[in-house]
Every structure is written in structure tokens, then in C-alpha cells.
Amino acid sequence: MAEPIPYTSFPGFDGTSLEDSFVLEIQAAPGRLNITLDLMIGWAHPSYWDPLEGEVACFRKAVIEFPAVRELAWTRQSSVRPAMDASGEQDWGGIDVLRQLGAVYQLEGNWGAIEVASQEPIVRIIGS
């Protein structure tokens, strides 16, 4: 059996920390999966800027897009309610796991677990 490949090895994900980011919305529809989040990025990432006043790290609004979805299963969806951040936005916690296992990407967090067969995920910073 193949070893899982962590998200930090995916193109465009270097310098990001999904575990320290905040999922704002998950949209699953035929052929696509998009996860909108406040993405924590480190100083080596090309979209890094100094943290805003009151922030301890650089967060940028971003979307992780899974294009050309062929199959998707979302389990362990719970009745957990989202937290509210200081700006009044809801967040569902971080992405505790994102890895590739064979032809499938596996994601886990407070919002459940997703297995998706798709093309390689893309991180798109919003507003840059």
C-alpha cells in the first residue's frame, strides 16, 4: 500500500499551515469541492505580509479548490456549531489532515472527514 503524501508536499502549499487556519465554508457540488478559509501562511510564502495589528501570524483569505471531482464522500458531519471570530465570521476550526493516498485526497477536521477523488488541489489566495 502506498504511503500517504502530506499536503506540505503539494505544489502551492509550502509555507502554509492548515492546522492553524480557520475553515469558513465548505462547498461540495457535482464536479467540485471548494474550501474557503483564513489561511495561515509563513514568511517564506510569496503571499506573506506582516501580521495585521492584533494578529499573531499572517492570515490570508484563500480557497482550496479540488477540480474535476469524480467521487466525494463526506462523513462524520456533526452537529458541532461553528465558532464566531472577532469580526463576526463563523469558522469551523482547522484542517487537521490533508493528504493524498493513491488517487484519493483525505481531509479531516471538526467538520467531519472528506475523501475526494479529483485532480490535484489548488490554493488560491483571494485578493492577490
Residue, then its C-alpha position, 0 to 999 in steps of 0.5 A: m500500500a502506498e504511503p500517504i503524501p502530506y499536503t506540505s508536499f503539494p505544489g502551492f502549499d509550502g509555507t502554509s499551515l492548515e492546522d492553524s487556519f480557520v475553515l469558513e465554508i465548505q462547498a461540495a457540488p457535482g464536479r467540485l469541492n471548494i474550501t474557503l478559509d483564513l489561511m495561515i501562511g509563513w514568511a517564506h510564502p510569496s503571499y506573506w505580509d506582516p501580521l495585521e495589528g492584533e494578529v499573531a501570524c499572517f492570515r490570508k483569505a484563500v480557497i482550496e479548490f479540488p477540480a474535476v471531482r469524480e467521487l466525494a464522500w463526506t462523513r462524520q458531519s456533526s452537529v458541532r456549531p461553528a465558532m464566531d471570530a472577532s469580526g463576526e465570521q463563523d469558522w469551523g476550526g482547522i484542517d487537521v489532515l490533508r493528504q493524498l493516498g493513491a488517487v484519493y485526497q483525505l481531509e479531516g477536521n471538526w467538520g467531519a472527514i472528506e475523501v475526494a477523488s479529483q485532480e490535484p488541489i489548488v490554493r488560491i489566495i483571494g485578493s492577490 
